[in-house]
Amino acid sequence: MGNEVSDPTARPEGDPTGNPDWWRDAVFYQIYPRSFADSNGDGVGDLDGIRSRLDHLAGLGVDAIWLSPFFTSPMADHGYDVADPRDVDPVFGDLAAFDRLVTDAHAHGIRVTIDLVPNHSSDEHVWFQQALRAAPGSPERDRYVFRDGRGANGELPPNNWPSAFGGPAWHRVTEPDGTPGQWYLHLFDPKQPDLNWENPEIWADLETTLRFWLDRGVDGFRIDVAHGMAKPAGLPDLAEDVLAEIEAGANPHTSRDVRWDAEGVHDIHRFIRKVLADYPGTMAVGEVWVTDTERLRKYLRPDELPLAFDFRMVQSRWRADELRDTITAALATVEGTGSPTTWVLSNHDVVRHVTRYGGGLVGARRGRAAALLQLALPGVAYLYQGDELSLPSIEPPDEALTDPTWERSGHTRRGRDNCRIPLPWEPGEPAYGFSTTTGTWLPMPAGWSPLAVTSQQGNPESTVELYRAALRLRREHGGFTGGLSFVDAPHGCLAFRREGGLTCFVNTGNSPVALPSGSPILTSVPLTADGQLPGDATAWLA
């Protein structure tokens, strides 16, 4: 229950261009367009569907939205295989629909940021089609990473790199004369060939893309695979022990994995920052899966990224000691950089935190507590669509899986469809107001009526109203300013105080505990009759 002094109110309208540093403590809301709202009944979400639901986002009180790809694409990886980075795929609408969305979002006081996918293109991009028709060593092939194979007849891949989606990271082409030919690099799916960032033409095209969307009113970008793009000289093999760890499912993003985090990537981010400087008030955040703190800090140098995602909270269990270590490490990473920390619980690539924390009622309860923890921390918060509904991850049946990881891994890794199920908007049978058809692009489960947006709105016990209350307090209460210092807490608990005076107290244990001094202004569940905080709960005190 949201035990708040006054009822939450919708975010007031305002000028979304007035504060150039708006992003430094903003709450972003990630929208996966395929799964947010369908306006035309084809079972796939679209831009007009998003526009029709802006009142919900304004009512939550988010500062900005981040749109996952909606660009022209054959949809091998649901838009992250981009055939034209400067147009809208017809499944989502058209440029006029995008312009309407930006205009209406700004009228609601919501800024608009979009994905940028600079590591690779679609294999249906005109450049790659030209490369397939061209000869080895041609300018057309130099836009991508083509190499001759190893072995007596070039029958072996150029190196031993695996794809992030399973299988090798190289695909051999058939030359125009019908003979087996060169190999091209794809760190993801074969339908996503990596671009060659040693080619100046790639840089020029990126600038064209950036300015195209900035001129249309976009307020910023989320940079996909921001630790990729640049490749190490000579494309060396991975060490055998690193390769074995990756094949065993270990986190591949370590300093010894030479596929990522090459030094040349920083020049690309400096280039992007220079373009953004021509558009005051715009920003970028990098998807930087780098585990080494000092390496991650490099992305936040003053002339590089304004923000970089910190995914430690995604990887933490629901334990007070782990959460405290996560917060400490994340704050240490940005110390002295001038950049705020980003806090993420879920996104379109990971199992939702409600499920990670145990699923069912326990996971939902912990998810509510985690939300208040996330929103009490200094810096930037990224919400993922459905966080405010306590949505769990749902595994579709085998025959409904669409993530390329499923096929590339030989049906050993199910992929990310579980966190991409369309949102329920209204109670009833599937599709719960998401679409007028039950044939949604991923099947929606039975039993989601209580989680639907309209089922939760106005119910003070609901997660929607908890988020609305939390975001209103975060925006209006003076206690959320400055840094934080940890304060003593019982075993299984975590507590910190912001410089502005707010205390956040988290109980990850099973038993109620006494709260420190201060007046509770919001709790994730009701306090006990004697004023204690139950287990798996968070309280804000002022």
N, C-alpha and C positions, 0 to 999 in steps of 0.2 A: 504494500500500500504506500502511496505517496503522502506521507504525513506532512503537509505543507501549510504554512500560515494562511495563504490565500490561494484561490483557484488559479491554475496556469492560464495564460492568455496567449493568443497567437502572436507571432513575431510581427512587430509593426513594419509597415512599408517604409522604405528608405532609399536613398541614392546609393546604388551599389558601386559607384565609381569614386566616392568622396574620400576614402581613406586608402592611400597607397599601400599601407602595411596591414590591411584588413586580414590577411591570411595568417598572421603571426599567432593568433589565438583562436582561429576560426574552427567551426565544426563543419566538416565536409560530409556529404551524404553520397555514397557511391551508388550509381544506378547502372545495372546491367540491362541494357535496353530490351533485349529479347524477353526478359522476365518481369518487367515492371508493370506495363499496362498496354493492352492491345486495343487500338481504336477502330480497326476495320474487320475484326472477326476472323482473321486468318490463323489465329492461334499463336502469333508471334508479337511480342511487344514492339512498339514503334514510338517515333518522336511525338506525334500528336497524342498518343496515349500518355506519355510523360507530361505533356502540357496540360492535359485534362486533370491531372492529379497534383498540380502545383499547390493547391490549397492545403493539401495534406502536409507537404513539406514546409510550407510557410507556417502552418499550425504547430508543427514540431519545433520550429525555431532554428532550423539549420541556416548557416551562412552561405553555403555554396553547394553545388552538385558537381560530381565528377561522372561524366558519361563514358562508359566503356565503349569500344569502337562501334560506330554506326556507318563506317565508310564502305564504299563499293568493295565487295568481297564475294568470292565463291563459297565462303563460310566453312572452309575445311576446319578452321579453328574458331568458328563463330565470330569472325570479324578481325581477329588478330592476324589474318592473312589478307593484307590490304592490296587490292588491285588498283585502286585510285584513291590516294590519300586526300584528295581535294573534291570529293563528291560524296553524296549520301547513297547508300544502297537502297534500291527500291523497296526492299522488305521493311525498311524503317521510315520511308518517306522520300523527301527530296530536299533540296537546299532551301526552298521556300518554307517547308515545315521546320527546318532547323532555325531559320531566321525568326519565325513566329515563336519558337520555344525560347530563344535568347531574349527576345523582346518581353515576353510575358514573365519569364523568370526574373528579369531585372525589375519589372514593375512590381513583383512580389518581394523585392529586396534580396533576391537570391542570385548570387554570381554563378557563372557557368564555366566549368573547366572540362576539358576533353582529353581523351587518350591520344598519345603520340606513339607511333610504332616504328622507330628508326632502325632497329636491328635487322629487319628482314622485310620482304614484300611477299605478295602472293606469287605463285608460279604462273598465274594468269595476268600479272602485270605486263604491260606492253614491253617494258624493258626486258623481262625474262624471256618472253616469247621471241624477241629479237635476238637474244643471246643464244637460244636454242638453234636458231636458223643460221647463226654466224659461225665463223671458224675459230678454233682455238687461237688465243692471242689477240683476238679482235677487240676493238673498243667496246663492242656490245657485251662481250663476255667479261670485260674488265670492270663492269658495274657490279659484278657478283664475285664470289670466291670460287673460281674454277681452278682445278689442279689436275695434272696428269696422275694416273694411278700408279701404285707400286706393283712389283711383280714383273715377270718377263714380258707380259703383254698388257700391263696396266690394269690387270684384273682385280687388284686389291685396292682398298681405299687409301687415300694419301696419308692418313694417320689413323690412330686407334680411338679417336674421340667418339663417345656415344651421344645420341640425341637425348635431350631432356625428356622426350616423350617415349623413349625406348627405342632399341635398335641402333644401328650406326648413324652417325651424323653426316654421312656422305651418300650421295645418290649418283649413279652413273648414267649418263645420257647416251642416247643413240645419235650419232652425228647425221647431218643431212644426207650423207651418202649411204646411210644404213649400217655403218659399222659401229661397234662399241667405242665410246669415246671417253671424254674427260668426266671427272666427278665434280659435283658442286656441293658446297657446305650448307647444311641446314641444322642449326643447333636445336631446332624443334621439329616440325613435321616436314617431310619432303616437299610439301606444297608451300613451304615458307623458306625459300632460299635466302641465305644471309647476304646482305649488301656489303660491298667492298668499300670501307671507309678510308682507304688510301686513294680513292678516286675523287678528285675535286668536284665532279659532276654530282656526286651524292650529297655533298655539303650544300651546293647551290640549290638542289631540289628541296632539301630540308628547309632552307630559308624561305623558299617560295611557299611551302606548305604552312610554316609558322605564320607568315604574314597573311596568307589567305584567310586563316581562321581568326587571327587577331583583328584583322580589318572587319570581320563580321561581328565583332563584339565579344569574342571569347576572352575570359578573364585569366586563363592559365591552362597548364597542361600537366598531365600525369605521364611521365616518360616510361614506357614499357621497356623492361630489360635494360635499365639504365647502366648496368655494370657490364653489358655486352658491347656490341657494335665493334669496337676496336679489337683486333686479333694480335696475338703475340707473333713476333718475327719468326718466320720459318715454320709456323704451325707445328710445334714439337709434339711428340707423343705424350700422353699422360703416363705418369709413373704407374707401374703395374699395381702397386698397393692402393693408389688412389682410385684407379679404375675398378679394382675389386670392391672398394668401399662404395663406390657409386652404384655398381651392379647389385650390391647387397642392400641398397636402399638408404645408405647414409646420406646426410646433408652434403650435396655436391659443392656448395658455395664456400669453399675454403681457399686459403691462400695458395694451396698446392694444386688447385684445379685451374690449369692454365687456359681453359676455355673462357674464363670470365675475368673481369677486373684488370684488363691490360692497361698499362699506363696511358696509352693513347686516348682512352675514353675521356680523360679529363679535358683534352682540347675540344672535344665535341661539346661538352657541357659549357665550357667557356664561350663557345660560339653561340649556343642557344641563349646564354645569359645576355650576350651583347644584343641579340635581336630583341629580347624582352625589354631591354633598357629603352628601346624606342617607343614602348607602350607602357607608360607609368601605371602602376597599380596592378600589373600582371605578375604571375608567378609560375613556378614549375616545381613539381615534386618528383623525385626519382624513385622507381622501383629498384632498390639497390639491395640485392641479397648478398651482402658481404658480412661475414661473421667477425672479421678482425676489426677491432675498434679503431685502430689507427688508420687502417685502409678506408674505413667508412668515413672517418672525419675528413679525408681528402675531398670527398664529394661536396662538402659543405664549406669549402674555402670561399672567401668573399666574392670571387669572380666566377664561381661555379653554381651549384644548385642552391636555391633558397631553402629547399626542404628535401630531405631524403626519408623514405619510410624506414622505420625501425620495427622489425618484425619479432622482436624478442617476446613481446606479450602474447603473440600468436603461438609461440612455442612453449610458453610457461604453463605448468599445471596449476590447478586451483589449490595452491599452498602459500601461506603467508610468507615463508622464507624465500620461495622462488619468486614471488611477485615483488618482494622488496629488492632482491638482487637484480631483477629485471629493471625496475625503476632506477635503481642506483646506476646500473651500467648505461642505460639509455641517456640519463642526464649527464653522465661523465662524457659520453660520446660528443655531445653538442657543446660542452663547456668551452668557452673561449672562441667558438666559431661565429657567434652572432646569430645562429639559426636556432629556432625552437625545436623541441622534440615532437615527433609524430607518434600518436598512440593508436594502435589498430587491434581490434579483437577478431574481426572476420573480414573476408573479402571473397571475390569470385573464384579464388584459386585454392581455398583451404576449407576444411570441414568447419561448419559454423560452431561458434564457441558454446552455444547451448548444448550441442552434442558432445563436443570435446570435454565439457565439464560433467558429463555423466548422462545427459539426455533425460527425457521425461520431466517430472516435476522437480527433481533435484537439479538437473541441468538448467532448467528455466529459472529456478530460484537463484542459482549461482550466477547465471547470466545477468539478472537484474542487479545483483550486487557488483558484478564486474563493470556494468555500465556506469554506476555511480563512482567507482574507482577511476575508470577511464576519464570521465568528464570532470573529475576533481583535480586532475594532474595539470601542471603548467604546460602550455604549448598547444599543439594542434590535435584535434580528435577527428578520426575518419570512421564514420559509421557505414555499414553495408546495409543495403535495402533489406528489410525484414528483421534487422536487429531490434527495432522498436516494437516488433510483434512477438518477440521470443521465438522466432522460427527455428526449428531444428533442421539439420541436414537430413534429406530423405534419399535413399538409394533407389533409383528407378530399376525396373527389371532389366535383365541383360539385353533383351531385344530393343529396349528404348534408349540405350546408351548412345550418346553422340560425341563424347569427347574423343579426339583422336588418340589419346593415351591408351584407350581400351584396345584398339586394334594394333597400335604400334608395339604394345607390350605383350602381344600374344595372349590377350585376355587374362593377364596376371595383375594388372593395375586398372581399377575401375574408372579412374579419372575424377573430374571435378563436377560432373553433372549434379551430384548430391546437394551442392550449395547454390545451384542455379535454378531450382524449381520456381515457377512463376508465383508472384505474390497473390495472396488471397485478400480481396478488397471487401467482399460482402458475404454474409453467411448463406448457406445453401449448398447445393451440390457443386463439384468441380464444374466450371472453372472459377467459382467464387467471385464473379465480377471482374476477373482479369480479362476475360474475353467472352464473346457470345457463343463460342464453340467449345465443346468439351475436348476437342482434338488439339490441345495445346502442344507446343513443340516438345516439351517434356511433360509427362503425365503428372497431374496434381493428385495428392493422396486424399482419401476419405478422412473425415474427422477434423478438418481444418477450420470449420465454421467458427469455433470460439476464438481462433487466432486472427480472424479477418479484421481489417481496419475498422469497419463500422461496428463490429461487435465489441471492440475495445474502446472506441471513442466515448467519452463521457462517463466511463466506469472508473472511479478513482482507484480501484484495485488493479487496473490493467497496466501492462507494460507500456502501451502507447502514452497513457497519461503520466506514467513515471518519467518517461523521456521528455515529455513536454514540460513537466515541472522542473526537471533537472536543467534543461537547456535555458529555461527562463531565468532560473536562479544564477546559472553560470554567466548569463548575459547581464543581469541587472544587479546582482549582489556584489558588494565591494570586497567580500572575503576571498575572491578568486584571483587576486593580483599577486605578482611576485613569484619567487621561487618557493621551495618547500624545505622543511626539516622534519626528519623522523622523530617521533616521540615514543616513549616507552609504551608497550602494549603487552598483554598477557600472551602466553604461548598459543600459537595458532592464529594470532591476530596481527594486523598491520595498521599503523596509524601515522599520519603526518599532518603537519600544520602549514598552510600557505602563509606567506608574509602578510597577506591581507587579513588574516584572522580565521579563515575557514579551517576546521579540522575534519579530516576524512578518516573514519575508523572502519576497518574491514575485519570481520570475523569469519575466517575460513574453517573454523572448527564446528563441532556438533552441538556444543553447549552454550547457553546464554552467558554473556559477560557484561560486567558493569561498564558504562560509558565514562569517558573522562569528563571533566568539567565543560560546560557549555550547553547551549540550548539546541536540541535537534531541530533542524529546519527541513530535513528530508531523509527518509529511510526507505530502503528497498523492500522491507516487510515491516509490519507493525512491531513496535517494541512489546516486551512482555508486560504483564500487569504491574510489575514493580520497576519498570523503566529500563530493563536490560535489553541488550541487542542479541537476538537469537543467532543461532549458527547459520552460516552461509548467507550473511547479510552485511550491508554497508549502511553507515549513518553519516550524514553531514551535520556538523555542529558549528554554531557561530556564537 
